[in-house]
Amino acid sequence: MKIRPIIIVAGEPKSIFFEIFIKCLKSQKFRSPLILISSIKILKNQMIKLGFKRKIKKLNFKELKKEKLNNKFINIIDVSYENDTDYINNCFKMAFKILRSNLTNKFINGPIDKSTFLKKKYLGITEFISQNFNRNKTAMLIYNKDLSVCPITTHLPIKLVTQKINQKIIREKIILINNFYKKEFKVKPKIGVTGLNPHCETISKINEDKKIVLPAINFMKKRKIDVKGPFPADTIFLKQNRTKFDVIIGMYHDQVLTPIKTLKEYDAINITLGLPFYRVSPDHGPNNKMINKNLSNPSSLLKSISFLDKR
């Protein structure tokens, strides 16, 4: 069987991406051909600054299916750079075109500044990609082989979280996670779910943990899914508690991403569940304060490539 290439959108032109990408190329060989979607000019400039030498192979979309690709070269589809927003958007358009052509089902995007690129049209890159492929049921899984997390709401202001929490969306995320683990790892995942309120208690008339979260969990239990909760978010990540689960689902972004990043640092990747292809990204941002310092940690990008390289 022919090994499918991994499509990589470089992301922000002013970011640490090229540094961590080059560090990945130096540190490990991959069986899947890597196809970078970026500006050749920016790539060459960064290679000079980082003292990295490798031949570049410029690719053409129309000839992609005929190409015999390997990683002796840096394979690149050149996207001209005029300004950040148009450049990133054109990189994504090319990646989506390749994915729709069925040449591959493996896709990575580098770090992107959501505030400038998305311009408040989407909550995040997960939603941007999902809507481009007409997928309404998706989930953000921050994956680590020992413990993963999934927020029910993603990049949503905290004041809006309660408006978006409902039984339907909780059930959808649980099903996506359960199906993903069964398909990819041949295991039935142990899933823990946090409550929304401190200690799963509230002085208000409506207790979302009793009225929304608990019924959603009980519904999933009837479908033979191994899910428990709701648990207080301030104790579920204690060692004696978190080791009981493969995945912990939280009600909002920082409720689960703060502890997982504290525990795992760069040892996690962002996987979007529910798309017709694998979409993975490093679990960190552009970090433009570290540009040209050659101090950035490539671990999350390396794990992203390695994850797809096995598929």
ChimeraX attribute file (.defattr): number of C-alpha atoms within 10 A of each C-alpha:
attribute: neighborCount
match mode: 1-to-1
recipient: residues
	/A:1	3
	/A:2	5
	/A:3	13
	/A:4	19
	/A:5	20
	/A:6	22
	/A:7	29
	/A:8	25
	/A:9	27
	/A:10	24
	/A:11	26
	/A:12	25
	/A:13	23
	/A:14	18
	/A:15	22
	/A:16	28
	/A:17	28
	/A:18	25
	/A:19	23
	/A:20	21
	/A:21	18
	/A:22	20
	/A:23	20
	/A:24	21
	/A:25	16
	/A:26	10
	/A:27	9
	/A:28	9
	/A:29	12
	/A:30	15
	/A:31	13
	/A:32	22
	/A:33	21
	/A:34	24
	/A:35	24
	/A:36	25
	/A:37	24
	/A:38	26
	/A:39	19
	/A:40	19
	/A:41	13
	/A:42	16
	/A:43	20
	/A:44	16
	/A:45	13
	/A:46	18
	/A:47	16
	/A:48	10
	/A:49	13
	/A:50	16
	/A:51	9
	/A:52	14
	/A:53	11
	/A:54	13
	/A:55	10
	/A:56	15
	/A:57	17
	/A:58	14
	/A:59	17
	/A:60	12
	/A:61	12
	/A:62	9
	/A:63	8
	/A:64	13
	/A:65	12
	/A:66	8
	/A:67	11
	/A:68	7
	/A:69	20
	/A:70	15
	/A:71	18
	/A:72	12
	/A:73	15
	/A:74	21
	/A:75	20
	/A:76	22
	/A:77	23
	/A:78	20
	/A:79	17
	/A:80	15
	/A:81	18
	/A:82	8
	/A:83	9
	/A:84	15
	/A:85	16
	/A:86	13
	/A:87	20
	/A:88	21
	/A:89	14
	/A:90	17
	/A:91	25
	/A:92	20
	/A:93	14
	/A:94	19
	/A:95	22
	/A:96	16
	/A:97	13
	/A:98	18
	/A:99	18
	/A:100	14
	/A:101	11
	/A:102	11
	/A:103	15
	/A:104	16
	/A:105	20
	/A:106	22
	/A:107	24
	/A:108	24
	/A:109	24
	/A:110	24
	/A:111	24
	/A:112	24
	/A:113	20
	/A:114	18
	/A:115	12
	/A:116	10
	/A:117	19
	/A:118	16
	/A:119	11
	/A:120	10
	/A:121	11
	/A:122	16
	/A:123	17
	/A:124	19
	/A:125	19
	/A:126	22
	/A:127	20
	/A:128	13
	/A:129	17
	/A:130	20
	/A:131	13
	/A:132	10
	/A:133	13
	/A:134	9
	/A:135	13
	/A:136	11
	/A:137	13
	/A:138	19
	/A:139	26
	/A:140	23
	/A:141	23
	/A:142	26
	/A:143	22
	/A:144	18
	/A:145	9
	/A:146	12
	/A:147	18
	/A:148	23
	/A:149	28
	/A:150	27
	/A:151	24
	/A:152	24
	/A:153	23
	/A:154	18
	/A:155	17
	/A:156	13
	/A:157	11
	/A:158	12
	/A:159	7
	/A:160	10
	/A:161	17
	/A:162	13
	/A:163	8
	/A:164	13
	/A:165	18
	/A:166	15
	/A:167	17
	/A:168	11
	/A:169	17
	/A:170	23
	/A:171	18
	/A:172	18
	/A:173	22
	/A:174	25
	/A:175	15
	/A:176	18
	/A:177	24
	/A:178	20
	/A:179	19
	/A:180	17
	/A:181	16
	/A:182	12
	/A:183	11
	/A:184	9
	/A:185	10
	/A:186	10
	/A:187	12
	/A:188	17
	/A:189	19
	/A:190	17
	/A:191	22
	/A:192	24
	/A:193	28
	/A:194	28
	/A:195	25
	/A:196	25
	/A:197	16
	/A:198	12
	/A:199	15
	/A:200	18
	/A:201	15
	/A:202	13
	/A:203	7
	/A:204	7
	/A:205	6
	/A:206	11
	/A:207	16
	/A:208	20
	/A:209	22
	/A:210	14
	/A:211	12
	/A:212	18
	/A:213	25
	/A:214	19
	/A:215	16
	/A:216	22
	/A:217	23
	/A:218	15
	/A:219	14
	/A:220	18
	/A:221	13
	/A:222	9
	/A:223	9
	/A:224	9
	/A:225	19
	/A:226	17
	/A:227	22
	/A:228	18
	/A:229	20
	/A:230	23
	/A:231	22
	/A:232	18
	/A:233	23
	/A:234	13
	/A:235	13
	/A:236	21
	/A:237	17
	/A:238	11
	/A:239	9
	/A:240	9
	/A:241	12
	/A:242	17
	/A:243	14
	/A:244	14
	/A:245	21
	/A:246	19
	/A:247	28
	/A:248	28
	/A:249	27
	/A:250	24
	/A:251	24
	/A:252	23
	/A:253	21
	/A:254	16
	/A:255	19
	/A:256	23
	/A:257	18
	/A:258	11
	/A:259	16
	/A:260	22
	/A:261	16
	/A:262	9
	/A:263	13
	/A:264	13
	/A:265	14
	/A:266	20
	/A:267	20
	/A:268	28
	/A:269	24
	/A:270	24
	/A:271	23
	/A:272	23
	/A:273	22
	/A:274	21
	/A:275	19
	/A:276	12
	/A:277	15
	/A:278	19
	/A:279	22
	/A:280	28
	/A:281	26
	/A:282	25
	/A:283	22
	/A:284	17
	/A:285	17
	/A:286	19
	/A:287	16
	/A:288	14
	/A:289	10
	/A:290	13
	/A:291	16
	/A:292	16
	/A:293	11
	/A:294	13
	/A:295	11
	/A:296	15
	/A:297	14
	/A:298	20
	/A:299	19
	/A:300	21
	/A:301	29
	/A:302	21
	/A:303	20
	/A:304	24
	/A:305	26
	/A:306	17
	/A:307	15
	/A:308	20
	/A:309	18
	/A:310	10
	/A:311	13
